[in-house]
Amino acid sequence: MNQPRLATKQDMPRVLELINELAVFEKEPDAVEITIENLNNDGFSDHPKFRCFVIEVEKIVEGIALVYPRYSTWKGEVLHLEDLIVSQSQRGKGLGTKLLDSVVKYGKEIGVKRISWEVIDWNEPAIDFYEKKGANVMRDWDVVQLDEKGIDNYLKEI
């Protein structure tokens, strides 16, 4: 099995396919708005907004881990793992572990104080995977978001 590597622009069509596969798995098949052009512009500019690791099986990208920097008022610089996705046909073969290994090594290299991510509460296989790796799944915290419409509505009220 290959080791993860940094993604290239040429990987972005497959990366988008895996993002859409995740959306279907999470029961939100129409939620993905991002395009290949967005991924290319945001990930490969002079100031990239994310870093993406990919892993291939037989020269096909079968998994990704997309990360970006954040800042904690308590800890300092942290790394956010937006998504760790392994194609359904390749799950259980160690690809997720190799991708997570790469993210943790990268976080250590850049000196972050924490790596954080979310996992949907009904995805018990993912929760078990992360807990076995030593991650603290904080079930007493809720994710809070304002989507684009929520931002617009909020701004109308101020």
C-alpha positions in Angstrom: 0.0 0.0 0.0 1.2 3.5 -0.8 1.9 6.1 1.7 -0.1 9.4 1.8 1.2 12.3 -0.2 0.3 15.9 -0.7 -2.5 16.4 -3.2 -2.0 18.2 -6.5 -4.4 20.1 -8.6 -4.7 17.0 -10.8 -6.1 15.1 -7.7 -9.0 17.6 -7.2 -11.6 15.9 -9.4 -11.2 12.7 -7.4 -11.1 14.6 -4.2 -14.4 16.2 -5.1 -15.8 12.7 -5.9 -14.8 11.5 -2.4 -16.3 14.7 -0.8 -19.6 13.9 -2.6 -19.4 10.2 -1.5 -19.1 11.4 2.1 -22.1 13.7 1.7 -24.2 10.8 0.5 -22.9 8.7 3.4 -23.9 11.4 5.8 -27.4 11.6 4.3 -26.8 15.1 2.7 -26.3 14.3 -1.0 -27.2 17.8 -2.2 -25.2 19.7 0.4 -21.8 20.0 -1.5 -21.5 23.4 -3.1 -17.7 23.4 -3.6 -16.3 23.0 -7.1 -13.0 21.7 -8.6 -12.3 25.4 -9.4 -12.8 26.3 -5.7 -10.6 23.5 -4.6 -7.9 24.5 -7.0 -8.1 28.2 -6.1 -8.3 27.7 -2.4 -5.7 24.9 -2.1 -3.0 25.9 -4.6 -2.7 29.7 -4.4 0.2 31.8 -3.0 -1.6 31.5 0.4 -3.4 28.2 0.4 -6.4 27.9 2.7 -6.0 24.1 3.2 -3.6 21.3 2.8 -4.8 17.9 1.5 -3.2 14.5 1.9 -4.2 11.7 -0.5 -3.6 8.0 -0.5 -3.8 5.9 -3.6 -4.6 2.2 -4.3 -3.6 1.0 -7.7 -3.0 4.6 -8.8 -6.5 5.8 -7.8 -7.0 8.2 -5.0 -9.1 6.3 -2.4 -8.7 8.5 0.6 -8.1 12.1 1.6 -7.4 14.1 4.7 -8.0 17.9 4.4 -6.7 20.2 7.1 -6.3 23.9 7.7 -4.9 26.1 10.5 -7.0 27.5 13.4 -6.2 29.4 16.5 -7.3 28.6 20.0 -7.5 31.3 22.6 -6.5 28.7 25.2 -3.8 26.8 23.4 -2.5 28.8 20.4 -2.1 27.4 17.0 -4.2 24.3 16.3 -4.8 22.2 13.2 -8.4 21.4 12.1 -9.0 18.2 10.2 -12.1 19.1 8.1 -12.5 15.6 6.6 -10.9 12.3 6.6 -12.5 10.3 3.8 -11.8 6.8 2.6 -13.9 5.4 -0.3 -16.4 2.9 0.9 -14.8 0.1 -1.1 -11.5 0.6 0.7 -12.6 1.0 4.3 -11.1 -1.3 6.8 -7.8 -1.7 4.9 -5.7 0.8 6.9 -6.0 3.8 4.6 -7.6 5.9 7.3 -4.9 5.1 9.8 -2.2 6.1 7.3 -4.0 9.4 6.5 -4.5 10.2 10.2 -0.8 9.3 10.8 0.2 11.9 8.1 -2.1 14.6 9.7 -0.6 14.0 13.2 3.0 14.0 11.8 2.2 17.2 9.9 0.7 18.8 13.0 3.8 17.9 15.1 6.1 19.3 12.3 4.3 22.7 12.3 4.2 22.8 16.1 0.5 22.9 16.7 -0.9 22.5 20.3 -3.9 20.5 19.2 -5.5 18.7 16.3 -9.3 18.8 16.3 -12.2 17.6 14.1 -15.9 16.6 14.3 -17.5 13.3 13.8 -21.2 12.8 13.2 -22.7 11.2 16.4 -24.2 8.1 14.6 -21.0 7.1 12.9 -19.9 4.6 15.5 -17.2 3.0 13.4 -15.5 6.4 13.0 -15.9 7.2 16.7 -14.4 3.8 17.6 -11.6 4.3 15.2 -10.7 7.8 16.6 -11.0 6.6 20.2 -8.7 3.7 19.5 -6.2 6.1 18.2 -6.3 8.1 21.5 -8.6 10.9 20.4 -11.0 12.4 22.9 -14.5 12.4 21.5 -16.2 15.2 23.4 -19.8 14.2 23.4 -20.8 17.0 25.7 -20.0 19.7 23.1 -22.4 20.8 20.3 -21.2 22.1 16.9 -22.6 25.6 16.3 -22.7 27.1 12.8 -24.2 29.9 10.8 -24.7 28.9 7.2 -24.7 31.5 4.4 -28.4 32.2 4.9 -28.0 32.4 8.6 -25.2 34.9 8.2 -27.4 37.1 6.0 -30.3 36.8 8.4 -28.1 37.7 11.3 -26.8 40.7 9.6 -30.3 41.9 8.8 -31.0 42.0 12.5 -28.1 44.3 13.5 
